[in-house]
Amino acid sequence: MAQVLEFKLPDLGEGLTEAEIVRWLVEVGDVVAIDQPVVEVETAKAMVEVPCPYGGVVTARFGEEGTELPVGAPLLTVAVGAPSPDASGEDSEGSGNVLVGYGTSEAPARRRRVRPAAPNAGTNGAPSGGTHTGPSAAPNGAPRAGAPHAERVARPVGTAAGHGTEAPPAAEPVHQDGPVPVISPLVRRLARENGLDLRELHGSGPDGLILRADVEYALRAAETRRTAQPTAPAPAPAQGPIRSSAPAAGIRVPLKGVRGAVADKLSRSRREIPDATCWVDADATELMRARTAMNAAGGPRISLLALLARICTAALARFPELNSTVDMEAREVVQLEQVHLGFAAQTERGLVVPVVRDAHARDAESLTAEFARLTEAARAGTLTPAELTGGTFTLNNYGVFGVDGSTPIINHPEAAMLGVGRIIPKPWVHEGELAVRQVVELALTFDHRVCDGGTAGGFLRHVADCVENPAVLLRTL
């Protein structure tokens, strides 16, 4: 007899707790092969096609296009072929490649099997090929002891037990002993910001796991109880203007996807990092001439961003305090050996920061090629979470927008970011005489916990010296 296996939304990468269904690639009743992509989802970092580790017939899909699901929520169920006799009682093995290249290093630890109801009076015992709507029954016709658990396995997201349209009667809160079964930090934050005690909730996820939907339902139920309670009318003020409590009119844009991720990360940076900014103008004429000479010599063309990145890695080798992160739990500053250089890239989906791995070990040609590859992937929306995480220092060339300066916000949990404005002709005193030179404004925002102004100023001055006289780099080649 066929087994019905449930495939859940896998962990798509570092720090990602949810994803939005963009497009289903299969329909109920379709036959899928192992590792065949079944759904396209959008995370806060990238568009991803999710492959299914099982082969068989799709029996149910959970969530419509546009629905946001937490990691670990059911995506679909697949009916696979009958197991061999010697595999009785064991979970069927899939490929283990839940999302190749997205941080999954081993096969899923658990896969549940929904047992079909045994035939009894009034039924023919045939398993249903559609969406499951209720718990399985025991052979004697009575519900199994684990029926609520089976119901969770086959229930679409958003219709958890107790999450229907009618609120159940209020019950006395039951405080759980031991740790609260919550995995997602988003769920904890949502409960904390709304003053909700997670110990009072019974999770609808696997093994009682508390999901975001559980918290949102509890908040809605609490709001319903508050509005239903009769309250004495407040006395009207004797005088004064009448102000409406209705929300302001206007277009409301949800903070979700890339925009939501940017908002969360920048807010956290401002909240946790005591940053400071210093800046300096530099004469970039010689740097521009050096780039022109390099490109005239033949071979792959060298980008200006690659030269600025090479200058950054040379400066970080001299001032390693700025290539670090802060571990507040251990109260330590962790200086990092490798430089994984992030760079800001504006796309149609919003601002993303791809990461060039081991930038300190690359020359200008290699940096140019990697910047071009990652920029193209960013515009196409095909960057992987691995290519968007793990940066140790960020280079932000906002000069491409035609602006001179800015005060960059540090890309948490990094310790610094270098901002580069546009390079334009300006009056400049050169060798004692007024001349028109190519001038750029450089700005360094740094975490004041990792270093003082002397270190930050030394770093920025070294960068400016290399911009003004690229031959300085020859000392470190």
PyMOL commands that set and color helices and strands:
alter all, ss='L'
color gray80, all
select helices_A, chain A and resi 85-87+147-154+185-193+198-200+206-208+212-228+257-272+285-296+304-318+320-322+359-361+364-380+385-387+398-401+453-468+470-476
alter helices_A, ss='H'
color red, helices_A
select strands_A, chain A and resi 3-8+18-24+31-32+36-42+47-52+56-61+68-70+74-80+275-283+324-327+332-335+341-343+345-347+350-352+355-356+393-396+416-420+424-430+433-447
alter strands_A, ss='S'
color yellow, strands_A
deselect
rebuild
show_as cartoon
